[in-house]
Structures are given as structure tokens and as C-alpha cells.
Amino acid sequence: MSFDFDAAVVGAGAVGLACGRALARRGLSVLVLEEQPHIGQGVSSRNSEVIHAGLYYPTGSLKARFCVEGRRALYAFLDSHKVDYRRCGKLVVATQEAEVPRIEAIFEQAVTNGVENLDHLTGAQARRLEPELNAHAAILSPESGVFDSHGYMLALQGEIEDAGGSVVVSAPFEGAEPLSGGGFSLRVGGEGATAVTSRLLVTAPGLSAQAVAARVAGYPAAEIPARHLGKGVYFRLTGAAPFDRLIYPPPIPGALGTHYRRDLGGQGVFGPDLTYVETENYAVDPAKREEFVRYIQRFWPNVQTERLTPDYAGIRPKLHGPGQPQPDFQLHGRDRHGIDGLVALFGIESPGLTSSLAIGEAVAGMLTHD
């Protein structure tokens, strides 16, 4: 039978758009559906805009593989599309001797993961690079950076549309029915509510991953992982930025922890912390400032409380709750859910933005068997 599209993607964040691009590059006609009025309004626009080198992730994990592959591909993509970025480098800092074994373990993991150009620094060497820094020792990762994530997503959208595909906003996915001869019938809501058919289907809607999978008829409920919402808030620094490079203390349980970046506009930003929440609420409590200051003082003793102002919050689609081990990305194909032509993504949090091009290629490979 003939289909309206070869492939439909639910979610026009960085990962959904990267999946659409990868499928379009294989010559497929692609439809990307987004329920919000603009692309990238969810997880993709409420993060640190950091390009991760791939230091932390367990050997052999999808996170380790996709982060390194994705980061290499991302710099090349940003160059070719003239999207703004700064390969500023990152210092992972031991602020006291007791933290040195933790950053040494990160160094060894990063080497195992294939991260290039790493270096051990003494505290004095780290302070020569960043004089305001309190460091007993540090790891330098020159491949880390920051970038314009929205410019990146616009470039992905442009590639999809240049290939003849469509990215449609204000078009919520209401459900899909597998067709008897293969493919899917999709119900699309919004003002122009309609039904379309597609041979292949990818669900990559971030925080809505579980709800969207449940709207695909026949998707086994037991294969939909539990959703946990991990909220992180950010504070912005008024005045001069103290550091040029990214500054990361050792990770906290379940996340990389509150870190520092100088954004592309030259301002210092700290965050995110991690609090598990029940609902999507993006308010930033100004009372958290004192907690942030205490944390920041570990690596920047000269921080002044009055210079920190509440900025924004993000929520990550975590697959683990408090105290539970942090799981890998999940890309569910036919072997998990039994439905031909469908890949469903779950738990695509950090380093999902850095990994997005590699995730897109992996998803396209699963569906086109290359």
C-alpha cells in the first residue's frame, strides 16, 4: 500500500529532529509532529547547552558511545551550518584531597570511552588557567564546549525541509494504530486535526515518552518504563564571569551536579541542582540561592551572594528515582514491544543533546536495517 509519509517522528526537540534528519538523509519522506507552537520548547530548551566530551558514562553503554560519536559529529555539523559554539574546555575539579580518587576514576572512564586530549592538572596548574578557582587537582577536557542549541535545532529542521520533509508544530500526537499490512495510521490533533499514514514511526517526545507510547495501540504496558521527573534550577551571575572554561565538581548521585558555564553571551550561569518532582513546574525558588552559594564556594570561594539571580529551570525525563542507579538510554525496537516499524525512545536526558546526531543515526539504522 502507499503511505502519506515513509516515516513519522513524534517530538521536535533535538533528538526527534535528529531522527528526522537521519531518516531524510536516507531518502525517506519524513513528517515531524510537535504539540508545542515552536520546535524545541521542552527538554531541549531547558538545559545547560553543554557539549559533553563523554567522560562519565559506563563502559559499553549507549550513553558512552552516543556521547562520543555525537559530540564529534556535532562539532562538524555546527561548523558546516555556521551555528555558534565555543569549544571552551572543561575542568573537573577536586576541591579537596578526598575528591582526587573520584576525579581519577572519571579520567580512567573517559580514556576507556575514547575521549581525546585529556590531561591531569595539579591545583597550581588549574589555577594558572582559572585564577579564581579553588582546586586541589583537576582534569582538563579540551573537547567540551557550549553551543546555541536553538540554532542547532533550526539547522536540523532546515535539513529535513530541504529534503522535502515537514516539521509541523501545534500538532499533538493523539494515537497510532498499526495497520494489518504494515505501517501506521496516526491521529493528529490541533486546529487542523487529521489522520495520516506512515510506514515507520519514531516516538521521541522527551517528558511525554511514556504517555505517547501508551497511545500506540498494542504497545505492551509492561514495556513502558516508569517516568521520574528530575527538576534542576539555574542561577545567573550578574557582572563579570569568573571562569572561561566549564567548571564541574565531581558528580552527585543521579546527575552531574551543579556546575558553571560561561554562556555564549559571556554571562556566568550555575546549575542545575536535582530535585524530584511530581508535576511539570518550572518556577525557580529564590530561597535556593543560599544553597547554591554554599555549593559554589567549594570551587569559587569569592562568590558573592548578591550577584546570583534566579534564572530558569529544566525537567529531565529520568528512568530512576532517588537513590536508584542511573540507567542507560532506552531505544525500544521490535524486540522489546513486538511492533514492526516502531522505535520508541525513553530516558533521553543528559547527554541526550550532545548525543542527538548519534541517536538519530542509530534509530534510522534500526528502522532501515543498515
Secondary structure, DSSP 8 states (H G I E B T S, - for coil): ---SEEEEEE--SHHHHHHHHHHHTTT--EEEE-SSSSTT-SGGGSS--EE----SS-TT-HHHHHHHHHHHHHHHHHHHHT--EE---EEEEESSGGGHHHHHHHHHHHHHTT--S-EEEEHHHHHHH-TT---SEEEEETT-EEE-HHHHHHHHHHHHHHTT-EEESS--EEEEEE-TTSSEEEEE-STT-EEEEEEEEEE--GGGHHHHHHTBTT--GGGS---EEEEEEEEEE-SS-S-SSEEE-S-BTTB--SEEEE-TTS-EEEE---EEESS------GGGHHHHHHHHTTT-TT--GGGEEEEEEEEEEES--TTS-----EEE-HHHH--TTEEEEE---TTHHHHHHHHHHHHHHHHHT-
